[in-house]
Amino acid sequence: PPARPAATKMGIGVAAGRWVPARRRDGAGAPTGAARAWSGYPRSMTDTDTGTSLLQRVVAILVLAVAAWILLKVVIGVLVGVATTVVVVLAVGAVVWALTKL
């Protein structure tokens, strides 16, 4: 048999980017509980049902629309705030300039 990496010889293996106990060839010592939950692909990648229901799509579109509306309001509010600050600074500068010319 091919040589195994040192980590595997020490009883450690890697599954889905996490360290989990290595399995023996006879199946003994297989991970259980939380270790099994983290070894392998997430459930969504192994599901055979790839379709999305119409209701889920409608809800997703509504959520995106509400989030976009809120973000638009926030962006408009920030722009109005910046514009107001610029106008106030310009007005104060104009008053100071006018007072110096009297």
Secondary structure, 3 states (H helix, E strand, C coil): CCCCCHHHHCCEEEECCEEEECCCCCCCCCCCCHHHHHCCCCHHHHCCCCCCCHHHHHHHHHHHHHHHHHHHHHHHHHHHHHHHHHHHHHHHHHHHHHHHCC
